[in-house]
């Protein structure tokens, strides 16, 4: 045996350390891949829900602008202006301080109040129907 040869204990230490090194590397790669996939999934979910919310608020905003062109009582005009202001002030950037859920609920509640004042209500397909329209009874 030469003095340059390594001790058997050093060889076992190298094997153990290599195994730990690869385990740590695999763990770190797994974490980074999981974060990347989770971020992508979160982005896609947030984007889809943002589109739905944008469609809803855009529809309400269009209705408000159209109704503001028609003659209404002072109470209806105030509600229309309040709803328009709420939608125009809705955050359009990622502001962690913004209360998006609270603002959306306030917009929806104000829209419901407007519908009650106008004598209309939302149907299942999202279109406005007058309360005075005849409804078909599909019950058995």
N, C-alpha and C positions, 0 to 999 in steps of 0.2 A: 504494500500500500504506500502510495506516495503522500507526501505532506500537502500536495496541491489538491488532492481529492477532498471532497466535502464529506463532512460527517453525515451519517444517516439521519440524525436528528434535524440537521439543516435541510435535508431533502424533504422530510415530512413537514417541516414548518413551511417550506415553499409551497408544497401541495395544499396545505390548509389555507395559507394566505391567498393563494391563487383562487381557491374555491370561494373564499369569502369575498375576494375582489370581484369575481364574476357574479356572485349573488347580489352584491351591492350595485353593480352596474346594471344588472337585469331589473332590480327594484327601481332604480332611478329612471331607466328607460320606460318601464311600465307606468310609473307616475306621470312622466311627461306625456306619454301617448294618451293616457287616460284623461289628463287635463285638456289636451288638444281635442280629443273626441267630445268630451263634455262641453267644452266651450263652443264647439261647432253645433252640437245639438241644442244648447241653450240659445245660441244665436238664431238658429233656424226657428225655434219655438217662439222666441221674442219677435222675430221678424214677421212671422205669420200672424201672431196676435196683434202686432202693431198695424198690419195691413187691415185686419178686420176692424180694429178700433178706428182707423183712419176713414174707412168706408162709412162706418156708422156716424162719426162726427161730421164727415163731409156731407152725408145725406141730410142730417139735421140742419147743418149750416145752409145748405141750398134751400131747404124748406123755409128757414127763417128769412133769408134774403128775399125769397119770392113773396112770403106773407107780408113783409115790410112794404111791398109795393102796393098792397091793397088797403082800403080804409078799414080801420078797426077801432075799438074802444080804447080809451087811454090805458086801461089795465092790460089789455092784450099788447098794445104797443110797448109798454114798459117791460113786459115779460119777453117780448121778442128782442128788445135791445139788450136786456140782461143776458139772455141766452147767446146772442151774437157775441157779446163781450166775453163771456165765459169761454166760448170756443176759440175766439181770437187770441185769448191770453193762455190757452192750453200750451204746456211746454212742448217745444219742438226739438229739443236737444236732451241729451242724457244728463239731467241734473239730479244728483242724489238727494238733494234737499226737497225736490218737488213731490207733492202728494198727488200722484197721478190717479190713484184709485179713488181718493176723496173727490178730486176734481171731476172725474168721469161720473161718479155717483151724483154729484151736484148737477152736472149737465143733464143727465138722464132724468132726474127728478124735476128739473125746471122744464124739460121737454114734455114730461107727462102732464105737468100743470098747464103748459101751453095747449096741449091736445085737449085737455078738459075745458079750457076756456074757449077753444075753437069748436068744441063739440065733435072732435074726431078722435079716433084711437088707432093704434097700430094693430094690423092684422098679423097673422103668422108669417106671411111672406114679406112683411115690412112695409106694405103699402098702406096709405091712409084711407080709412073708410069713415063715412059719416055715421053717427049713431042713428040717424033717421032712416038710413037705407034699410031696405027689407033684407033680412037675413034668412037664408035657407036653413031649414032644420033637417039635418041628416041623421037624426037619431032614429032608432028602431022602436 
